[in-house]
Amino acid sequence: MAVTTTTTTLIGRGGGGGEVGLCFNPNDDRRHGSLFFLFLSAGRSSAPPPRRSLLLLCPPRLIIITPTTEYALPSSSASLTCTTALPPSRDRPRMDVTRKEALWINNRFWVRARLPVMLQFQQRKPSALSTPGGSGHAGRLVRMEQLWQEFFSDPSQWWDNRLTKKSPKHPDFKHKRTLECLWVDGWLNPSWVKEKMASMTLGHIQSGDGLRSRVPDSFCNGDKLSKLCEEGRLKEALHMLKLMVQQTTKLPIHTYVCLLKGCSRRKALAEGKQVHALIVQSVLDSNILLANTLIRMYSKCGSVLHAHKVFSNMPRHDVYSWTAIISAYADSGEVQEAINLFQQMQETGLAPDKVLFVVVLKACASLAILEQGKQLHSEIIKRGFQSDVVVGNTLVNMYAKCGCTEDARELFDNMSERDVVSWNAMIAGYAQNGLCKEALTLYEEMKQEGVHPDNVTFVLLLKACANLAALEQGKQLHSEIRKRGFQSNVVVCSTLVDMYAKCGCTEDARELFDNMSEQDVVSWTVMIAGYAQNGLAQEALALFEQMQREGTKPNEVTYISVLSACVHSGLVDQGRYVFDSMCKNHGVTPTNEHYACMVDLLGRAGCLADAEHFINKMPIQPDSVVWMTLLGAARNQGHVEIGRRAFDHVVKLEPKNAAPYVLLSNIYATAGRKDELAKIRNEMKEAGVKILPGCSWIEVDNQLHAFVVGDATHP
């Protein structure tokens, strides 16, 4: 048997008076898995020394009985020998060490002594590759066969490291006495080991006292698993959970909840399904907390179908269950289904909470369902939730998105508490409904009340300035953005680029774009769109090529901007090439907006028949914008028949839209068809369609002035 000697020297000093300190680091690999005994005597050499010993614990792997000798353990009674390198003599007094002088500092065991001392540890460690049955490779195979047989004959004599090991170099099993090592996937393993291991479960191997499971309590409490989830190490956490389930350890519910939340954050659908399977295996799928968490996990991972299956299989539902499934449908864009589910919940008699009201109000706002929103408002008042600032902000947003800016403003003014989100909701309401001048005016009120704007506030205001082409006010906002330190925000900076471009200042926009600390796909798209809107098609195409060279992948909005640049400059061939490259090069599926750009491109080039044929061959159903684009091209080209066909499609999709009636009337008037012109006007009256007057803005001395057609009231 090989004998390994490890020497530990003095590595720290204690206080004065010649005292010194010995420090033993429990994490030192040289003494990995050992128990150290320090045997010291107290008193002078002239008196019989009392026998006294101290126990130094470095992660305990071996239990050794207190020895009968004073300075060393007999090698025959233990596998560890500890001696002092400086034994006491007449001119070398013994060390005086008491238990009170031994203390833990920074996870190290310090011993104060009067003389420097050196300890020598002799460790009997039979090599795993020793060959009692022979030599060479054959001998190693024989030895490995023997070790595995010893393991399976008495597993309690081996430590199980599979849960705690951090490196493949660390063994899976280690013998408690001889420290022999075994790896489950070792290349010297006999063929029968793998099959034998499959029948064993983790945790059946116990410590030396035969009472405590080798699985630490922290694992059973989910502490380690929670930490792995927080660090995003889902595969390791899932592997650990599987092992814990296999050993039939009863796990707390929050262990599964923690891992499901980790899957939600990472949108890890595959791992989430595996956790779900383990929950079913543990007969916990009827637990309402786990079911609610599963619904949210599937929702965040984009699988509403699986979320609905979990919801349908639940024996009972609480308000959190309904909130989870309604949110799942709302977040996935199936807003009407979310509203239908809310109505079903009301039929069960379950009272919604304020969180659910917020979810459904947002759904009503996205569909502009005013009546449903008003009913929710009434229920909110009945249940006393209107004073909640989050509910109030959502109500303001709902009324604004439904076009009721006056109702939104009344609600905003009567709010008992308002935060920056409240102001942003009202500013956004004004901006989204055209009336933008009021949005800028409200910002001045916001500052007067001492409410500090955030990055969302500036984005909304810059969009209002861009829509109004209010350059001077946009510059003032730019100055405030610099003062408040928001120019480093990529969203704010991109909106600034958009504002300058829409105000016709493409050079200022490009300078700002080039100086951005970070450029994302939105930044590139905004600058390309700015060139397109100002008729600078070649600059837009050049920037599009530069974007791809620098490694930024264009999205569907980028392609709309590039196609728009081709439209405004009549670049039919380049437009066709860009459209064809969407799917081929970047996997972007064309939407109705992309098809509308192509119809506009062909229509402006005078290829109306090709444009109509292009629409008829679309793989998706054309929307009203596509047909309106063709109708506009027919008006420009004076093509009555194509214009009429396009008009019929638009009216079916948007019967209350006045724009198609106006365009077709212009086509008939230009063609001199007075009878058809009179007929279309009668159809418009019968349909109850009203034409809204056009509106223009002008900026004079930093003041915005709005005018409608025929307006003679402005001074």
C-alpha positions, -999 to +999 in steps of 0.1 A: +000+000+000+012+035-009+017+060+020+012+097+013+028+122+036+014+157+038+032+185+057+014+215+071+035+244+083+028+276+103+008+300+081-002+327+105+008+344+137-012+352+167-008+380+193+024+391+210+045+374+236+059+349+211+025+333+206+018+318+171-012+305+153-018+274+133-044+277+106-060+247+090-080+254+059-109+229+056-110+234+018-074+225+013-073+196-012-042+182+005-063+171+034-095+164+015-119+142+034-099+137+066-102+142+104-072+158+121-063+153+157-038+177+174-023+162+206-007+187+228+004+188+264+002+216+289+026+224+317+063+226+323+087+198+316+095+194+353+058+184+360+039+155+346+021+168+316-017+165+316-030+146+287-050+170+265-062+168+229-079+191+204-101+180+175-097+199+143-126+192+119-120+195+082-151+182+064-156+150+083-152+119+063-138+095+089-146+087+125-115+080+146-115+070+183-094+091+206-060+075+207-043+062+238-009+077+230-001+113+236+016+124+204+006+100+177-020+076+165-008+040+161-008+032+124-024-001+131-055+014+146-063+041+121-054+052+086-042+086+097-011+094+118-004+128+133+029+137+150+046+169+160+078+177+141+092+194+172+088+170+201+092+185+236+125+181+253+143+196+283+153+228+264+121+228+243+090+234+265+058+218+256+030+239+240+002+251+262-030+251+243-065+251+258-099+248+241-107+284+249-077+295+227-091+277+196-116+296+175-131+298+140-121+328+118-132+330+082-141+293+081-106+284+093-096+268+126-070+288+144-049+275+173-028+298+194+005+283+206+037+295+222+061+280+197+062+275+160+052+240+152+050+218+121+025+190+118+031+160+096+001+139+084+008+104+072-021+090+053-025+054+041-042+056+007-042+025-013-041+034-050-073+026-070-050+013-097-030-011-074-030-045-089-032-073-063-045-096-089-019-089-115-001-060-132-008-037-162-042-031-177-056-065-168-047-060-132-064-026-132-096-042-146-095-069-119-091-043-092-120-022-105-142-053-106-133-059-070-141-024-060-175-024-076-183-057-060-174-042-026-195-012-033-227-032-042-221-056-013-221-029+013-229+006-001-230+021+034-192+021+035-190+045+006-197+082+004-221+093-024-208+125-040-232+127-070-253+156-056-224+177-045-197+171-071-188+201-092-164+186-116-161+154-136-127+149-119-144+144-086-154+108-079-190+097-077-182+074-048-154+073-022-147+046+003-149+060+039-118+041+052-095+035+023-106+065+002-108+043-029-126+062-058-153+051-082-168+069-112-201+057-126-191+066-162-155+054-157-138+037-187-125+008-166-160-001-153-172-037-159-202-040-183-226-051-155-221-019-134-244+003-155-273-021-153-268-026-116-266+012-110-299+017-128-317-003-101-303+019-073-318+052-062-299+082-049-301+087-011-301+050-001-265+053+009-261+066+044-234+080+065-212+061+090-238+063+118-263+046+095-290+071+105-287+102+084-294+103+046-265+116+025-289+141+008-282+174+027-312+191+043-306+222+022-314+201-009-346+188+006-356+224+015-350+235-021-323+260-011-297+247-036-323+243-063-335+278-058-300+292-062-295+272-094-328+286-108-318+322-099-285+317-117-303+304-147-288+269-144-321+252-152-307+219-165-287+213-133-317+223-112-339+199-132-314+171-129-313+176-092-351+177-090-353+144-109-329+127-084-349+140-055-381+126-069-364+093-077-355+088-040-391+094-031-381+123-009-412+144+000-404+177-015-420+210-004-443+227-030-421+258-033-393+236-047-414+230-078-427+265-079-392+279-079-381+258-108-413+266-128-407+303-122-371+298-135-385+282-166-409+312-170-381+337-168-360+318-194-390+309-215-377+273-213-408+254-225-391+220-228-377+222-192-411+234-180-428+204-195-403+181-177-411+198-144-448+193-151-442+156-157-424+153-124-453+171-107-477+145-121-454+117-111-454+130-076-492+132-076-492+169-070-510+180-101-542+187-082-524+213-060-540+246-069-508+267-063-487+244-086-515+245-112-516+283-112-479+284-115-480+260-144-505+281-163-483+312-159-452+292-170-469+280-202-482+315-208-448+330-205-434+303-228-460+311-254-481+279-252-516+290-244-529+255-254-510+238-226-520+265-202-557+259-210-553+222-206-539+227-171-567+251-163-594+227-177-580+197-156-580+216-123-606+203-098-614+238-087-604+274-096-597+304-075-594+340-086-556+335-092-564+306-116-588+328-136-563+357-136-536+334-149-556+319-178-571+352-188-537+369-188-524+340-209-550+347-236-546+385-234-508+383-236-510+360-267-532+384-286-564+364-282-581+393-264-617+385-272-612+350-257-598+366-226-629+388-222-651+357-228-633+339-200-638+368-177-675+367-183-675+329-176-658+336-143-684+362-133-711+335-140-695+313-113-700+340-087-663+344-080-654+380-073-625+395-093-597+413-076-580+445-088-552+426-106-578+408-128-597+441-134-564+456-147-559+426-171-594+428-185-594+466-188-562+463-209-579+438-231-609+461-236-585+490-244-567+469-271-600+461-288-615+496-281-646+479-265-660+509-247-692+494-234-675+465-218-650+489-203-677+511-188-693+480-172-660+471-157-656+507-144-690+504-126-679+471-110-646+487-099-665+515-082-688+490-064-659+471-051-639+501-040-609+497-063-611+530-081-589+547-055-560+523-064-536+542-086-528+512-109-565+506-115-570+543-121-542+545-146-556+515-165-590+532-166-575+564-180-557+543-206-588+524-215-610+555-221-582+572-241-577+542-264-614+541-270-613+576-282-629+592-251-602+617-242-627+639-223-638+610-201-601+600-196-592+636-186-621+638-162-611+606-145-575+618-145-584+650-128-604+633-101-578+607-092-570+609-055-534+598-062-514+602-094-479+590-102-457+595-133-476+565-150-509+585-146-494+615-164-479+592-191-513+575-196-530+608-202-502+622-224-504+590-245-541+593-247-539+628-262-511+618-286-529+586-298-560+606-306-545+633-327-557+664-306-509+662-298-509+699-288-528+689-256-502+663-249-474+689-249-496+713-228-502+685-202-464+681-200-461+717-188-487+710-161-468+680-151-436+699-145-455+726-126-468+700-102-433+688-096-437+654-111-404+642-127-407+627-162-392+593-170-380+578-202-416+568-212-427+604-208-400+617-232-407+590-257-445+599-258-437+636-261-411+632-288-436+611-308-462+639-304-436+664-317-427+641-346-464+638-356-468+676-355-434+683-370-429+706-340-391+709-344-385+737-318-404+719-291-386+687-300-353+705-296-364+718-262-372+682-252-338+671-264-322+697-241-342+684-211-333+648-220-296+657-219-300+674-185-318+645-170-294+619-184-318+600-206-298+604-238-279+572-231-312+553-232-314+535-265-352+539-268-352+576-260-323+582-284-340+562-312-372+583-307-351+615-310-337+603-343-372+596-355-384+631-344-355+649-362-361+628-393-398+634-394-392+671-390-370+670-421-337+673-403-321+641-417-285+654-411-292+660-374-309+626-372-279+609-387-254+627-365-274+616-334-276+581-348-239+578-354-231+591-319-254+566-301-235+545-275-256+515-285-275+508-317-302+481-319-325+470-347-350+498-338-323+525-341-313+513-376-349+510-387-358+545-375-329+560-394-337+540-426-374+551-423-363+587-418-344+586-451-373+569-468-398+595-456-376+623-469-372+607-504-336+597-498-340+561-511-303+556-520-292+566-485-318+543-470-307+513-491-270+521-483-277+522-446-297+489-449-266+472-464-244+487-437-268+474-410-264+438-423-226+441-426-224+452-390-243+421-379-277+435-370-305+413-383-334+433-398-369+426-387-403+430-404-405+468-396-370+473-412-383+457-444-413+480-444-390+510-442-368+498-470-397+490-492-412+524-485-379+539-497-382+520-529-418+531-533-411+568-529-383+567-554-400+543-579-373+516-575-393+487-587-365+462-593-348+470-560-382+467-542-388+432-558-354+421-547-358+433-511-393+417-509-380+383-522-350+384-498-371+387-467-378+350-463-348+337-481-321+357-462-337+365-428-367+343-424-391+373-421-427+363-432-444+391-452-474+407-435-502+428-450-481+459-446-453+444-468-478+435-494-493+470-493-459+484-499-455+462-530-489+471-543-481+508-538-447+503-556-464+486-586-493+511-586-471+542-587-451+526-615-484+523-635-486+485-632-521+484-619-530+450-634-498+435-619-507+450-586-542+436-586-528+402-597-503+404-569-531+409-544-551+380-557-521+357-553-514+366-517-510+336-494-528+356-466-562+374-467-557+410-478-568+436-453-584+470-460-550+487-462-539+466-491-571+473-510-570+510-501-535+512-515-548+497-548-577+521-547-554+551-542-532+539-571-563+536-593-573+571-584-538+584-594-540+565-627-576+572-634-585+535-637-623+532-630-628+494-631-599+485-609-608+514-586-644+501-583-633+465-575-609+478-548-636+500-534-660+470-530-634+451-510-626+480-487-663+488-479-669+451-469-640+453-445-646+489-432-682+500-439-679+532-419-647+544-434-652+576-455-619+574-473-629+548-500-660+569-509-639+600-513-613+582-535-639+566-557-658+599-560-626+615-573-621+587-598-657+592-612-653+630-612-620+628-631-635+604-656-666+627-661-690+600-649-715+622-632-742+595-627-718+572-609-706+602-588-741+610-577-748+573-570-717+569-548-726+600-528-761+586-521-746+553-510-724+572-486-754+590-471-774+558-468-745+541-450-743+570-425-706+577-433-694+612-424-663+629-438-641+643-411-625+677-420-588+678-428-566+694-402-533+712-405-508+726-380-484+755-381-458+765-355-454+802-348-432+815-320-430+781-303-468+779-304-488+753-323-519+764-342-544+739-357-567+747-387-594+726-403-608+730-439-628+762-442-618+775-408-620+813-406-622+817-368-585+818-360-572+854-354 
